[in-house]
Structures are given as structure tokens and as C-alpha cells.
Amino acid sequence: MRTDYEDRIQKLIDQMTLEEKAGQLRQCGPSLVGAFGVSFEELVNMMFDGKISQEEFDRQMGSARQDFREEELRNGCIGSYNGIADAATANRLQKIAIEETRMGIPLLFGCDVIHGLRTVMPIPLAESCAWDPKLWEKTARVAAREATAAGIHMTFSPMVDVAKDARWGRVSEGAGEDVLLNSCYGAAKVRGYQSDDLAKEDSMAACVKHFAGYGAAEAGRDYNRVDMSMQRFFEEYLPPYEACIKAGARAVMPAFNDINGVPCSVNRWLLRDILREKWGFDGMTVSDSNAIAECVSHGVAKDQADAAKRAILAGMDMDMASDSYHQYLVELVKTGEVAEEKLDQAVANVLRIKFELGLFDHPYQASQDREREELLKPEYRRLAREAAASSMVLLKNDRILPLQKDAKIGIVGALADDRAQMLGTWAFEGKGEDCVSIVDACRARGVSFTYIKGQDAAVDIESINKMAESCSVIVAAVGEKKEESGEAASRASITIPKEQTEVLKALKKTGKPVVAVLFNGRPLAIPWIAEHVDAVLEAWHPGVEAGNAVLDLLFGAVNPSGKLTVTFPYTSGQCPMYYAHIPTGRPGGKSKFTSKYLDTPLEPVYPFGYGLSYTTYEYSGLKIQQSEQGVSVSVKVKNTGKRDGAEIVQCYIRDMAAERARPVRQLAAFEKVFLKAGEEVETRFFIPYENLGYYNSRMDYIVETGWFEAAAGRNCADCLSSLFEYTGQ
Ligand code: NOJ
């Protein structure tokens, strides 16, 4: 139940000066004062411009002092901080806000808690492969417990940007290429972060991002333009944000990109018409970092003051990092360019979330005691291990896995013993020392192994051959470093480094079976591995329990159940590649004049929804029953192997003929079912007719009568299917 704070909000606004109002809309990060005596921003620029090296930059950062602009805080010019994750600092600053500012309004602390604070869970893309909303919610709950103990009130998560282009580095931060999965994932995260009452000391507000369509950045290049039809935008990109709002998310971060030429930060249609009017959102919007000022570079604002004016008028409440509001809002109101009422609306949205979080009554929710108690609890680590094991996807297994208990393993690859790399992108509070690498886990369990790092360096054939003599199986850790995915980490070529392939080739030559364990933050183009390596386990960047989870799967203590939420192409040139595409007039076939490539297969290496297990499942008895409200699709799934397991059963729909062409397959529902060896269950999905619709050329959402295909199966390319007719309700 949401309490109505509107009277209290209005009373506060009535007493505030223009400066104090602008202050509430300003979010600052601690600025770093370095030995060079330049600001953090200048230091970053110096590195980007090549004036100082990365090492020098890191050295400067290490010796830099944090400046929290306390004088400005005292003057009521700061309403929120970003990036503070320690209770002592948060409480010290909060005390200044409460006791030393004229209005005594509490601060709001925001932070990027993307996949856990200290107990770093698998990256979001990995976790999405568990297809398990309950798990997604549980890991978010743990993140909220830890983060709130460390003084954080709001996380800039979930990211629900549907991402169909594997070149985009931020594909790692969301739930992959599917609109339904992103919606379910986002809603579960919101529930987990916020719980049932935002005012509880361990609840944290969810800030949904990046609104909207950021995942469609052209050519997969970060921050790039997004240009698409409104129909596509509404069908394939907007629903996950709406699902998060429906789940109660109290904050939204507009995206860096433009939509059809208008940057989201100043996009009134997006921020007012869609978000507030259409979806009824009454929470707070906060810009992405420096995004308001960047509207000058976008070419839509003549200067920063103009950018500030456009942003506030469009409905951007809080300015993260650019100081455009701080510098220009008061003047813009005084000159009448911005009506004070617009400013007041934004302030009200900021105050509302502070009330909802209970900050006016309990401004000091964090404490060092809570920090000590909450961070990295054993039960959180257990959950991290479960999450990591459920996230991993067995891509190939030529009867090598699970390994025998007494297997003698030759382990190869730097990633097998690089703890910090296991954290993945966006894990600032995560510590390498908290992580368990594959080598650590082998040591702890008394597994018989030899380890050679052997990659990133010339292939040392001699030591590989020597190692092979004494082992029964080789485990090679390959993939990407954590810095190679995430923000500003787009790649034009999504392969693994040449050296790693060379090592794998040398390993294969030894004649010993080779298992590749992939650590990466995006789909990789790995056709050689798929063809030649005996077994492939996609481990992603699995978080603090990486090594334990990998061994759980390799030795079969856990039966793999993860399935891909992104398509794995043969080559980067196929990107964007995704399963829910529209058919062409000339679907790929044998004839030359069909839609395909001359030099690459048309199909992916691994399709969406794909993943193996140590048992086998048989699908049969697809049944379709129609009622007045919708169609129910049921299918029998039998565990035909010798091990218990979990199977992710997927249901897809296709509209066979419509005014606007519809995707060849569209995920309509899914369920993870647990089956004992030999057990059979019937899984039933109910799809309301209203879900079968789409936006026609006039942008009306319509459900057309006619023939549809319903399919159910183990992945998007392997389903039982049948037609049914919708004749109207
Ligand atoms: C930039 C990123 O785009 C966004 O996701 C993040 O929340 C902010 N910076 C704050 O760190």
C-alpha cells in the first residue's frame, strides 16, 4: 500500500527557495582530487587523449582524495549522491543534510548495484539463462540487503534493454534478446530490490534503465543512434520497461541514445506521454551520467543551459553528474523560460521517493554493524553458487561430462585462475579475493590437477604435451575479460583471441578429451570450438562462486539446466542475429536468390533457448485447446535419462498471415520443470488472445482473426507445433 505524502511534499516545496529546489534535482558523485590538482573529469580526458597512460591514471586515482562538496551540501545544493557504498560516509553526509541544511531534507544515495554488491552474483545475461523469476528475485533481495546496509537507497538496475546485437557490450547487463524474458526478469528484480514495502530498512528503490531502446544502438556501437519504426519500438523494446513500472519500480533512467533523432534525455514524448500519461508512472526520473549536457553533442541543444531547459521541460527530474540543472535552472526560472511549476513537479517526484523510502523518518538506515553482519554472508554465497550453476549453459557434450570423480585434470588458461575476472562487468564493490577460481575450487576439493596458464602468451607446446601425458581430461578456460563487455565495450569482432584458439588446437592434438569452459559477457562467435572441442560449458562471468559452480557442473553434482537467452552466431558479420525475426519474401534455401550469406550458414551455431543437460528429455503430445479467453498449449515432457534434472520448456507463437509480417517465432511463455529420472509431466501454458496482437500501420493494437502456430519445445529451433484458428471473441 502506497501512503499519500502529497500534502507534506507540497508544504516542503512551499518553503523552498529556487536554489534549494534545484539542489534537490542535483545528483553528484564524489569528485576525485588528484595529485595533478585537476578534476576527475579532466583526468579521464587526459587519459582518453593519450596525455597520460592507463597506469598513470590508475596511480593518480589510487592517491586521489574524494571530495564530497560538503559546503555545497550544507547550502542545500545537493539532493542526491551516486556511487557511495559505505555506511560511515553515507551517514556522515546524511547528518549534514539533516542537521545543517535549512530544510533538513534527507539525501538519496544511488549506486550501480547491478548483480550484487559484495556478494557478486552472475552477470545479468548469465542469470537470465536460468529462466527462473524466483531466483532473479532472491538474488535481488540479497543485493538489496547488502546495499542498504552500506547506505544505498536506490540501485540503477534492472537494465531491461532488449539486446539483439551481440557486438553491443552491454548485452551482458540485461536478460538477452527476448522481450518477454526481459519483462519477467525486470519485474522479478524490482520485486526483489523493493520488497513489499520500500520504507523497510533493507528495501532499495529500483531505477529501471535505460529508457528506452538503448539495446538497439545501431551496429552494436555503444551510445549510437536508435532508429526504428514505432510498431517495432512498442512491440519489441518498450514492454520490459512497462513491466517494471507495473511491478512498482519507483525510478526510471532515460537512456543515452536518441530515438529517431530525439535523445531520450530530452524526449518529452517518451518521458511524459508514454511514461507518465500512458503508464501512470509517478516516481522519479534520473538522467544517465552527464547525459543532459551531452544533448549539446547530440546536436539538439545549442548550449548546456538549453539542454537543461529541454530536459526539465521533457520531464527529466534529476540531473546525474552534468550539473546543468545546478548551473542553469534557477536562471531559467527567473527569466521565465521554465515555469516554476515544472521545477516543482520534478522536486515533488524526488521528495516522493524520499518519503516512500522512509528517509524523513529514518534517515540513517545504514550502519557499520549492519554492514559487518550483511556483507558476504555464508547463505548469500550459497545462493551465489546456486545462481551461477543455474546460469551456466552446457553447449556441447560428446560423452565427456560429467567427469569421473577420480579424473586427473589438466587445466589450461589464465581465466582458470584469475579471481577478479570472475566478477564480470559492474562489480565495483566486488573483490577478487572473495572469488573462487576453478583452480581454487580444485585445490579445496582435493581434485587431482595440473595447471598451466598457457594463454595470452605463445603456445608452449612442450608443457602442454607434458601435462597431457599425466591427465585424463583437459579443461581449458577461454573467453573474454570482464573489461571486454559492459559499458563502452562494444566489439566489432566477437571472437575469442587468436592465442586461445591456438592453445585449443594444440590441446586437441594431444589426443586427450578437451572441455572448454567459456567466461564471457556476450554471445561469442566460436564455430571452431563448437565443431572440434569435445565439450563446451558456457559459464559467463559467474561471480564470487565461479569455480565452485563450474566444478559442481563438470563433476555432475548439479545437472546443467541453463538455456541461452541470446543467439550465438557463426561470425560477427551476422549481427544483429536473433530468433524472433520477420520472414522475408525469400527465406534462405538452396537457390542462390534467397535471403542468406554466400560465406556463412544462415542458422546460428547455437539458437535461442538452447542448452543441454546430463539427462535427456522427450517431448510429445502437443495439445491445443481454445476457450473464450485464449489458447492453452500443453505438451508432455519426459525425463528419459538416468539423472534428475530441470528442463526449461518453451512455448512460442506465430501469426501466420497478418497485415504486418509477424516474427517466425515469438516466445509466449516458459516454465522450468523439475523431473526425476523417468518422470513425465504435462506442462500447460495459457496464452490470452489479447497477447496475440500487434500494432498495425496506424499504431492501433489489434488482434486479428486467422491462423496461428503454437509451438512448444526445448529451444526455438526444436519444437512440436500445430496450427489453430482464432475466430474472434
Ligand atoms: C552510465 C551508465 O550508462 C548507467 O547504466 C549507470 O547507471 C550510470 N552511468 C551511473 O553509473
Boltz pocket constraint, residues with backbone or C-beta under 6 A from the ligand:
constraints:
  - pocket:
      binder: B
      contacts: [[A, 82], [A, 112], [A, 156], [A, 209], [A, 288], [A, 289], [A, 487]]
      max_distance: 6.0
